[in-house]
Amino acid sequence: MSGTRHVAVVEGRQVLYRRFGEGPAVFVLHGSPQSSRAVIAIAEACAARGLCAIAPDTPGAGRSDPLPGERPASADYARHLAGLADVLGLKRVGLYGFHTGAATACAFAGLYPDRTAAVALEGLPAWTEAERTDFTANYLPVFKPNWDGSHMAWLWARMEEQVVFFPWSSPTPQARMGYPVSPKKGVHANCMDLLDAGDAYRAVYQAAFDFRLTDWLPRLAAPALIATTEFDVLREHLDRPEMAGRGRAFAGLPEIHAACAEHLAAHPGVTAPPAPALSDRGFAVVGDEALAWRASTGAGRPILRLHAAGGMSAPIQDGEMVVTLDLPGHGDSAEGWVSPITDLQDWIDSVAAAMDALGLGDVAAEGAGLGGHIARALEARGRAHGGRSIGPGYGSPPAAGFGSVSLTPEWDGAHLVRAWRIARWERLYAPWHTRLPANARSPFETLNPSEIHRRAVGLLKAHDRWLAAAALET
């Protein structure tokens, strides 16, 4: 059972959420430094029990905008969640939370007892003051792009270490755990979550470290299941005095997911209405897949703007009448895109189908690189007018013998650094892989690390689909 992705706006801030099944509503809240991607299994378990599981990216994680302020607390995240419930038309809900999400769910239940049908709290933290002090000082370093891409190497190592030591920042015999190192696919997924969050990941984590169970557990009035698996790093928290013997340990994930889903189904909230649509952003369904889009609001003929190979849509500037699409397999359209894209006609067909889904008729079309080719083709088909290129792409892939340019995840994270190097060389040479004086860009684009970083993230989201797309840009 697969979920669908949607976008909501709460107090002016974007929230991306996933929705699974139909029935009484349950919020499914992920841990840190992850996104709603990490709770798909439990959301599917809830949907299989006749619930509508709604899994938002926590503000500042995944594709949701961060909360204001330097150090929001779990109560602030709970209040934001109540705002999301209002936007979605949910008066009374069940809640599941994992680690950070468990702290938020517990705070929500304490603040809004009349809106809480039941809670299932997996890995609810009960920190000691020594742990809280250590984690605040050492666990959350600033994540900032460096000119040489070294932050990418740090990121991969950080995500590997978190299953070897707890805390990851204390590589000592006492902190050594007994888990296997995560497979490269899992490490990569966690890296991509933090790349989406950027430095905002620290605020979400910090709220969980600031959480004090003694402030909230006495306020729990709804039916509550407090649990961990036997192998959870927070398993020992069940035995701490603050927990007052209320917790339960399960053998593994299938057992705890089944128990949480059963508990929430036994104490249902209100039935979730259909997901509301927004007029300025969302996902256009194309067959079994979806293209992320965003639009400015206002009267007038919009411009359909399409990005280059390996890219993703840039923010819309004030005053523009623009609709942007993340191309198939790129940006926020990358997740779940499995259809083969073998030639230019495939790209054009997918964009045209998205236009149909959005009801886009009378538009101008423009784009950079591959996006420009698609824009001109849409005009030739009579689907748009004024199709034009607004900038070049970055050229075709290098010839054989240059070396690996694959962005498929590798065991050592080399693909993360490779994406950064490609993004930087693209700004200095045309094509980027022919690094000769005659091919120097003059003047070259800015080497601002934040801009290079954004391009590198775009390349990583497209991964090897970028190669097929880049081959069409010449």
PABASE-625466 format. One line per 4 residues: number of its first residue (from 1); their letters; for each residue x, y, z of C-alpha. Coordinates in Angstrom, 2 decimals. Layout:
residues N
NUM = A = X:Y:Z ~ ...
END
This chain:
residues 474
1 = MSGT = 0.00:0.00:0.00 ~ 1.70:3.20:-1.16 ~ 0.96:6.68:0.14 ~ 0.46:9.93:-1.71
5 = RHVA = 2.35:13.17:-1.10 ~ 0.60:16.46:-0.45 ~ 1.45:20.00:0.61 ~ -0.24:22.17:3.22
9 = VVEG = 0.50:25.68:4.47 ~ 0.34:26.37:8.21 ~ 0.79:29.97:9.32 ~ 2.58:30.76:6.07
13 = RQVL = 4.97:27.81:6.29 ~ 4.97:24.84:3.93 ~ 4.39:21.34:5.27 ~ 4.90:18.29:3.09
17 = YRRF = 2.97:15.24:4.27 ~ 2.24:11.70:3.14 ~ -1.19:10.15:3.34 ~ -1.95:6.43:3.57
21 = GEGP = -5.38:4.80:3.54 ~ -8.78:6.12:4.57 ~ -10.59:6.19:7.89 ~ -10.01:7.74:11.32
25 = AVFV = -7.02:10.09:11.24 ~ -3.67:9.26:12.83 ~ -0.63:11.52:12.72 ~ 2.58:9.52:12.24
29 = LHGS = 5.63:11.51:13.39 ~ 9.19:10.63:12.44 ~ 12.46:10.86:14.35 ~ 15.56:12.96:13.71
33 = PQSS = 17.39:13.74:11.50 ~ 14.96:12.05:9.12 ~ 11.73:12.85:7.30 ~ 8.34:11.22:6.88
37 = RAVI = 10.09:8.76:4.54 ~ 11.34:6.97:7.64 ~ 7.86:6.11:8.98 ~ 6.34:4.65:5.82
41 = AIAE = 6.26:1.12:7.32 ~ 4.27:2.09:10.42 ~ 2.00:4.36:8.32 ~ 1.24:1.40:6.06
45 = ACAA = 0.54:-0.77:9.12 ~ -1.96:1.83:10.37 ~ -3.61:2.07:6.94 ~ -3.95:-1.73:6.85
49 = RGLC = -5.94:-1.46:10.11 ~ -8.46:0.91:8.52 ~ -6.86:4.20:9.58 ~ -5.87:7.25:7.56
53 = AIAP = -2.21:7.72:8.42 ~ -0.93:11.26:7.83 ~ 2.86:11.54:8.09 ~ 4.16:15.12:7.92
57 = DTPG = 7.76:16.22:7.58 ~ 8.40:17.96:10.90 ~ 9.04:21.71:10.47 ~ 12.72:22.10:9.60
61 = AGRS = 13.01:18.47:8.44 ~ 12.50:17.04:4.99 ~ 10.62:19.49:2.79 ~ 8.77:21.38:5.57
65 = DPLP = 9.76:24.93:6.46 ~ 11.34:25.44:9.90 ~ 9.63:27.10:12.84 ~ 10.72:30.63:13.79
69 = GERP = 13.04:31.24:16.69 ~ 16.41:29.81:17.60 ~ 15.29:27.05:19.98 ~ 11.67:25.95:19.53
73 = ASAD = 10.49:23.36:22.05 ~ 8.48:20.17:21.65 ~ 5.43:22.19:22.71 ~ 6.00:24.54:19.75
77 = YARH = 6.11:21.60:17.36 ~ 2.94:20.25:18.99 ~ 1.17:23.58:18.51 ~ 2.25:23.63:14.86
81 = LAGL = 0.85:20.10:14.50 ~ -2.46:21.33:15.89 ~ -2.38:24.02:13.23 ~ -1.85:21.37:10.58
85 = ADVL = -4.79:19.42:12.01 ~ -6.93:22.56:11.65 ~ -5.87:23.02:8.02 ~ -6.70:19.37:7.26
89 = GLKR = -10.05:19.55:9.04 ~ -9.11:17.13:11.84 ~ -10.73:17.81:15.21 ~ -9.62:14.66:17.03
93 = VGLY = -6.74:12.39:16.04 ~ -4.60:9.51:17.13 ~ -0.84:9.99:17.24 ~ 2.18:7.76:16.72
97 = GFHT = 5.67:9.16:17.28 ~ 9.18:7.75:17.05 ~ 11.94:9.30:19.25 ~ 11.74:13.02:18.35
101 = GAAT = 8.24:12.40:17.04 ~ 7.31:10.66:20.29 ~ 8.29:13.79:22.25 ~ 6.11:15.93:19.98
105 = ACAF = 3.19:13.50:20.18 ~ 3.43:13.39:23.98 ~ 3.43:17.21:24.14 ~ 0.44:17.36:21.78
109 = AGLY = -1.51:14.93:23.97 ~ -0.66:17.03:27.02 ~ -1.65:20.32:25.41 ~ -4.75:19.07:23.60
113 = PDRT = -6.36:16.25:25.58 ~ -9.75:16.85:23.94 ~ -8.21:16.48:20.49 ~ -6.24:13.31:21.27
117 = AAVA = -7.94:9.95:20.75 ~ -4.88:7.83:21.64 ~ -1.10:7.91:21.49 ~ 1.50:5.29:20.60
121 = LEGL = 4.95:6.49:21.66 ~ 7.91:4.48:20.37 ~ 11.21:5.41:22.00 ~ 9.86:8.19:24.23
125 = PAWT = 12.99:9.83:25.68 ~ 13.71:10.18:29.40 ~ 17.09:11.93:29.36 ~ 19.35:12.42:32.31
129 = EAER = 20.71:15.92:32.80 ~ 24.21:14.65:31.94 ~ 22.97:13.23:28.63 ~ 21.10:16.41:27.82
133 = TDFT = 24.19:18.54:28.47 ~ 26.46:16.28:26.42 ~ 24.10:16.06:23.45 ~ 23.54:19.80:23.38
137 = ANYL = 27.29:20.44:23.39 ~ 28.48:17.74:20.98 ~ 25.71:16.05:19.03 ~ 24.54:18.87:16.78
141 = PVFK = 27.38:20.55:14.87 ~ 26.56:23.27:12.36 ~ 25.97:21.90:8.87 ~ 27.42:24.41:6.44
145 = PNWD = 28.60:23.89:2.84 ~ 32.38:24.18:2.49 ~ 34.04:25.32:-0.73 ~ 35.81:21.97:-1.16
149 = GSHM = 32.79:19.75:-0.51 ~ 34.26:18.30:2.69 ~ 30.87:18.68:4.39 ~ 29.62:15.89:2.11
153 = AWLW = 32.25:13.48:3.40 ~ 31.39:14.48:6.98 ~ 27.70:13.85:6.32 ~ 28.22:10.29:5.11
157 = ARME = 30.52:9.45:8.02 ~ 28.04:10.98:10.47 ~ 25.21:8.79:9.19 ~ 27.36:5.67:9.32
161 = EQVV = 28.57:6.38:12.85 ~ 25.09:6.80:14.31 ~ 24.53:3.02:14.15 ~ 27.98:2.22:15.54
165 = FFPW = 28.11:4.56:18.56 ~ 25.50:6.26:20.71 ~ 25.96:9.08:20.92 ~ 27.64:9.12:17.51
169 = SSPT = 29.84:11.98:18.72 ~ 31.44:9.74:21.38 ~ 33.41:6.98:19.55 ~ 34.37:5.12:22.74
173 = PQAR = 34.12:1.49:23.84 ~ 31.36:2.48:26.26 ~ 29.30:4.01:23.43 ~ 29.79:1.10:21.02
177 = MGYP = 26.53:-0.56:19.92 ~ 25.81:-3.97:18.43 ~ 24.02:-2.95:15.23 ~ 25.27:-3.81:11.74
181 = VSPK = 26.32:-0.78:9.72 ~ 23.39:0.33:7.61 ~ 23.41:-0.68:3.93 ~ 24.43:2.08:1.55
185 = KGVH = 20.83:2.62:0.43 ~ 19.78:3.40:4.00 ~ 22.76:5.66:4.72 ~ 22.09:7.53:1.47
189 = ANCM = 18.41:8.03:2.34 ~ 19.34:9.50:5.73 ~ 21.90:11.77:4.05 ~ 19.30:13.04:1.61
193 = DLLD = 16.94:13.82:4.49 ~ 19.58:15.97:6.17 ~ 20.52:17.60:2.85 ~ 16.88:18.65:2.50
197 = AGDA = 16.83:20.01:6.06 ~ 20.24:21.67:6.01 ~ 21.30:23.33:9.25 ~ 17.64:23.46:10.33
201 = YRAV = 18.09:19.84:11.44 ~ 19.65:21.08:14.69 ~ 16.54:22.85:15.98 ~ 14.33:19.78:15.53
205 = YQAA = 16.85:17.57:17.32 ~ 17.45:20.10:20.08 ~ 13.76:20.16:20.96 ~ 13.91:16.41:21.58
209 = FDFR = 16.99:16.80:23.80 ~ 15.28:19.61:25.74 ~ 12.17:17.43:26.25 ~ 11.58:16.57:29.90
213 = LTDW = 9.36:13.58:30.40 ~ 8.37:14.67:33.91 ~ 6.74:17.79:32.42 ~ 4.48:15.80:30.11
217 = LPRL = 3.88:12.21:31.22 ~ 1.59:13.22:34.12 ~ -0.54:15.16:31.62 ~ -1.27:12.14:29.41
221 = AAPA = -5.01:11.51:29.62 ~ -5.59:9.62:26.35 ~ -5.02:5.84:26.11 ~ -1.26:5.52:25.71
225 = LIAT = 1.06:2.77:24.52 ~ 4.66:3.56:25.49 ~ 7.09:1.11:23.93 ~ 10.39:0.35:22.27
229 = TEFD = 11.92:-2.60:20.51 ~ 14.44:-4.64:22.47 ~ 17.23:-3.32:20.23 ~ 16.26:0.37:20.37
233 = VLRE = 19.03:2.61:21.68 ~ 16.42:4.11:24.02 ~ 15.32:0.72:25.37 ~ 16.96:1.47:28.73
237 = HLDR = 14.77:4.57:29.12 ~ 11.83:2.26:29.84 ~ 13.57:1.33:33.09 ~ 14.21:4.89:34.27
241 = PEMA = 12.22:6.20:37.23 ~ 10.37:8.85:35.22 ~ 8.75:6.16:33.10 ~ 7.04:4.74:36.22
245 = GRGR = 6.85:1.24:34.77 ~ 4.48:2.31:31.99 ~ 6.60:1.10:29.08 ~ 6.73:-2.18:27.18
249 = AFAG = 9.44:-3.73:24.99 ~ 8.72:-5.65:21.78 ~ 10.93:-8.14:19.99 ~ 11.16:-6.31:16.68
253 = LPEI = 9.63:-3.84:14.24 ~ 6.80:-6.04:12.92 ~ 5.62:-6.67:16.48 ~ 5.77:-3.07:17.65
257 = HAAC = 4.19:-1.72:14.45 ~ 1.32:-4.18:14.75 ~ 0.79:-3.28:18.41 ~ 0.83:0.47:17.74
261 = AEHL = -1.60:0.17:14.83 ~ -3.93:-2.03:16.88 ~ -3.85:0.39:19.81 ~ -4.68:3.38:17.63
265 = AAHP = -7.40:1.50:15.75 ~ -9.01:0.56:19.07 ~ -9.29:4.26:20.02 ~ -10.15:6.03:16.75
269 = GVTA = -10.30:9.74:16.13 ~ -12.43:11.47:13.49 ~ -12.54:10.22:9.92 ~ -10.17:12.21:7.77
273 = PPAP = -11.79:14.22:4.95 ~ -10.15:14.26:1.51 ~ -6.79:16.02:1.36 ~ -7.36:19.70:0.53
277 = ALSD = -5.71:21.01:-2.62 ~ -3.71:24.23:-2.81 ~ -3.81:26.70:-5.66 ~ -0.10:27.47:-5.64
281 = RGFA = 1.76:24.19:-5.01 ~ 1.42:20.44:-4.91 ~ 1.98:17.28:-6.92 ~ 0.47:16.73:-10.38
285 = VVGD = -0.42:13.07:-10.83 ~ 0.93:11.55:-14.05 ~ -0.07:7.89:-14.25 ~ 1.36:6.19:-11.17
289 = EALA = 3.82:9.00:-10.54 ~ 3.71:12.70:-9.72 ~ 5.48:15.92:-10.68 ~ 6.06:18.59:-8.05
293 = WRAS = 4.83:22.03:-9.09 ~ 4.60:25.51:-7.71 ~ 2.88:28.65:-9.02 ~ 2.58:32.31:-8.23
297 = TGAG = -0.91:33.59:-7.61 ~ -2.63:36.38:-9.46 ~ -4.28:37.19:-12.77 ~ -2.58:37.01:-16.12
301 = RPIL = -1.00:34.50:-18.47 ~ 1.62:32.44:-16.62 ~ 5.00:31.31:-17.82 ~ 5.78:27.61:-17.51
305 = RLHA = 9.44:27.50:-16.44 ~ 11.50:24.30:-16.69 ~ 14.95:23.66:-15.28 ~ 18.04:22.05:-16.80
309 = AGGM = 19.18:18.42:-16.52 ~ 20.16:17.50:-12.98 ~ 18.44:20.56:-11.57 ~ 15.28:21.45:-9.69
313 = SAPI = 12.94:24.40:-9.77 ~ 14.25:27.69:-8.45 ~ 12.09:29.80:-6.11 ~ 9.61:32.11:-7.83
317 = QDGE = 10.50:35.78:-7.47 ~ 8.02:38.38:-6.31 ~ 5.94:39.81:-9.14 ~ 6.45:36.89:-11.50
321 = MVVT = 3.52:35.01:-13.05 ~ 5.20:31.62:-13.19 ~ 4.45:27.92:-12.87 ~ 7.47:25.71:-12.18
325 = LDLP = 7.74:21.94:-12.54 ~ 10.41:19.61:-11.24 ~ 11.07:17.43:-14.28 ~ 10.49:13.66:-14.12
329 = GHGD = 12.95:12.00:-11.77 ~ 14.32:15.37:-10.60 ~ 13.97:17.44:-7.43 ~ 10.78:16.71:-5.51
333 = SAEG = 9.53:14.67:-8.49 ~ 12.35:12.15:-8.03 ~ 10.73:10.04:-5.32 ~ 8.74:7.18:-6.76
337 = WVSP = 9.58:7.97:-10.39 ~ 10.26:4.63:-12.07 ~ 9.07:5.10:-15.66 ~ 11.91:4.90:-18.20
341 = ITDL = 12.80:8.17:-19.88 ~ 14.73:7.21:-22.98 ~ 14.35:10.15:-25.36 ~ 13.15:13.73:-25.53
345 = QDWI = 9.60:12.68:-26.40 ~ 9.27:10.93:-23.03 ~ 10.14:14.15:-21.21 ~ 7.74:16.18:-23.34
349 = DSVA = 4.90:13.69:-22.85 ~ 5.33:13.73:-19.06 ~ 5.34:17.53:-18.88 ~ 2.30:17.72:-21.18
353 = AAMD = 0.47:15.22:-18.95 ~ 1.28:17.34:-15.90 ~ -0.08:20.40:-17.70 ~ -3.31:18.51:-18.35
357 = ALGL = -3.54:17.50:-14.67 ~ -3.09:21.14:-13.64 ~ -5.43:22.53:-16.30 ~ -2.64:24.62:-17.84
361 = GDVA = -3.64:25.83:-21.27 ~ -2.70:29.33:-22.30 ~ 0.91:29.51:-21.13 ~ 4.24:30.66:-22.41
365 = AEGA = 7.05:28.16:-21.90 ~ 10.73:28.70:-21.20 ~ 13.58:26.72:-19.78 ~ 17.29:26.20:-19.39
369 = GLGG = 19.13:23.40:-21.17 ~ 16.82:20.39:-21.40 ~ 14.00:22.58:-20.10 ~ 14.46:24.89:-23.09
373 = HIAR = 14.25:21.96:-25.52 ~ 11.00:20.87:-23.88 ~ 9.61:24.42:-23.98 ~ 10.22:24.71:-27.72
377 = ALEA = 8.72:21.27:-28.32 ~ 5.59:22.23:-26.38 ~ 5.19:25.24:-28.65 ~ 5.59:23.02:-31.73
381 = RGRA = 2.83:20.77:-30.39 ~ 0.53:23.73:-29.86 ~ 0.62:23.24:-26.07 ~ 2.35:26.56:-25.35
385 = HGGR = 3.50:29.66:-27.13 ~ 6.77:31.55:-27.17 ~ 8.77:28.45:-26.29 ~ 12.32:29.59:-25.66
389 = SIGP = 15.60:28.81:-23.99 ~ 16.64:31.07:-21.13 ~ 20.04:29.55:-20.59 ~ 22.25:26.63:-21.55
393 = GYGS = 22.55:23.34:-19.75 ~ 25.91:22.06:-18.60 ~ 26.68:19.79:-21.55 ~ 26.69:16.10:-22.27
397 = PPAA = 28.28:13.47:-20.02 ~ 32.01:12.92:-20.49 ~ 33.39:10.37:-22.90 ~ 34.60:6.96:-21.82
401 = GFGS = 37.90:7.08:-19.99 ~ 37.19:10.24:-18.01 ~ 36.33:8.32:-14.87 ~ 33.17:7.51:-12.95
405 = VSLT = 30.43:10.14:-12.91 ~ 27.80:7.80:-11.50 ~ 25.76:9.24:-8.64 ~ 24.38:5.86:-7.59
409 = PEWD = 25.04:5.43:-3.85 ~ 28.40:3.89:-2.99 ~ 29.48:2.26:0.25 ~ 31.90:5.06:1.15
413 = GAHL = 29.73:7.99:0.14 ~ 32.02:8.99:-2.73 ~ 28.98:9.89:-4.82 ~ 28.14:12.76:-2.45
417 = VRAW = 31.54:14.37:-2.91 ~ 31.40:13.62:-6.65 ~ 28.12:15.53:-6.98 ~ 29.74:18.52:-5.30
421 = RIAR = 32.81:18.39:-7.56 ~ 30.62:18.18:-10.67 ~ 28.49:21.10:-9.49 ~ 31.59:23.23:-8.91
425 = WERL = 33.34:22.37:-12.17 ~ 30.12:23.15:-14.08 ~ 30.58:26.78:-13.05 ~ 34.15:26.98:-14.27
429 = YAPW = 34.23:25.04:-17.56 ~ 31.91:24.31:-20.49 ~ 31.52:21.41:-20.68 ~ 32.49:20.84:-17.06
433 = HTRL = 34.53:17.71:-17.78 ~ 36.80:19.40:-20.36 ~ 38.94:21.40:-17.98 ~ 41.15:23.19:-20.47
437 = PANA = 41.89:26.92:-20.82 ~ 39.91:27.05:-24.06 ~ 36.84:25.76:-22.23 ~ 36.97:28.15:-19.30
441 = RSPF = 33.74:30.02:-18.63 ~ 34.39:33.74:-18.76 ~ 33.03:35.21:-16.69 ~ 32.25:32.14:-14.64
445 = ETLN = 29.23:31.79:-12.39 ~ 29.52:32.66:-8.73 ~ 31.30:30.06:-6.61 ~ 29.07:30.72:-3.61
449 = PSEI = 29.10:27.41:-1.66 ~ 25.38:27.61:-0.91 ~ 24.51:27.83:-4.61 ~ 26.90:25.03:-5.53
453 = HRRA = 25.42:22.98:-2.71 ~ 21.89:23.42:-4.03 ~ 23.01:22.24:-7.47 ~ 24.79:19.24:-5.91
457 = VGLL = 21.62:18.28:-4.03 ~ 19.69:18.52:-7.31 ~ 22.18:16.21:-8.99 ~ 21.90:13.70:-6.14
461 = KAHD = 18.11:13.70:-6.31 ~ 18.27:12.97:-10.02 ~ 21.25:10.59:-9.52 ~ 21.91:8.62:-12.71
465 = RWLA = 18.79:9.98:-14.43 ~ 20.87:13.11:-14.72 ~ 23.15:11.36:-17.22 ~ 20.27:10.51:-19.55
469 = AAAL = 18.94:14.05:-19.26 ~ 22.35:15.70:-19.78 ~ 22.87:13.71:-22.98 ~ 19.91:15.65:-24.48
473 = ET = 21.26:19.11:-23.64 ~ 23.79:19.40:-26.46
END
